Amino acid sequence: MVDALDPSSISGPRKAAIFLMAMGEEYATKVFEKMNEKEIGDVAFEMSMIDNITPEMLRAVSLDFVDKFEGESKMIIESDSFIKNIVQNTLKDKDAKAILEDLEKKKQDKPFIWSRNVNVGTLAGYVVGEHPQTIAMILAHMPSEISSEILMALPSELKGDVAMRIARLGQISEDVVRDVDRALKLELSGAVGPGGKAGGLQVLVDIINGVDKSTEDAVMEFVEEDNPEMANDIRNLMFVFEDLTSIDDMAMREILKKVEGQQLTYALKTATDEMKEKIFSNLSQRAGEMLKDDLEAMGPVRLAEVEEAQQAVVRAAKELEADGTITLGKGKDDVLV
């Protein structure tokens, strides 16, 4: 299950946006002065999609900057004025105007982006009542981490059907996407913009990579029965925990820097000897010995916890790939440094 508060599941620009908005306009302006226009545009776009920051969210992204943030209330953010002020304080009038106009266009081009700020359980409750083809279209357009959680929340008998429809989804009319987007947003009182894209295997794989093992099994069993060739294509595109044995050692060391000790211990509980050797060979002698001791001392644990820990390691790897730090690919040892 994807944890929305897990830093490894949040993009770099979004983490920067959360932290800078929490720090205030003056601090954010100083940081923007050290960034290029593309970076400012990326972070500003993420800022525009944030309506509030919970203490838990701030704790998750602040890491070394915040030890503890107490209180249950949300920080209400006037994101539009916040962004406008810091962009205008940072750049020349012409450049600031261009970024703000581009930002507004990006907001309008992102369908279902508002789903990041909606309770997933509530969202799933509305989506499940739709026709499977409509559900497939919605999930194909939502951020993959949100789609993963919704797919897990669907009834077992519906998961495989929806997954197949995502894989076979062609180009959707922008008007259709806009209508569905607007209707769902209206029911949930969110914020929305128009858009349109195709589904396809990669979209489905991105969603499957974020679901739990039982949902993955249900989807793959359905696909296997309906279209064995497609099931094989999906498996070839998916990146799972054991695939980490094939990556470069330098990339593995980067991944291990992002994984908590307890998560790594749980992840290795059911790992193959090859996977364990890959991990131990990229740890210092002291760290490796501590990990082995923890594994030996560990009693029985729930399989779901092990699978979640393994998914956390994979998410850390994918975030590093998204940042351009490493390259993941089955059978490839490329690494970007």
PyMOL commands that set and color helices and strands:
alter all, ss='L'
color gray80, all
select helices_A, chain A and resi 7-9+12-23+25-32+37-48+55-65+79-90+93-109+113-117+120-127+132-141+144-153+156-167+174-188+201-208+213-226+228-237+241-246+249-258+261-267+273-280+285-297+303-322
alter helices_A, ss='H'
color red, helices_A
select strands_A, chain A and resi 52-53+75-76
alter strands_A, ss='S'
color yellow, strands_A
deselect
rebuild
show_as cartoon
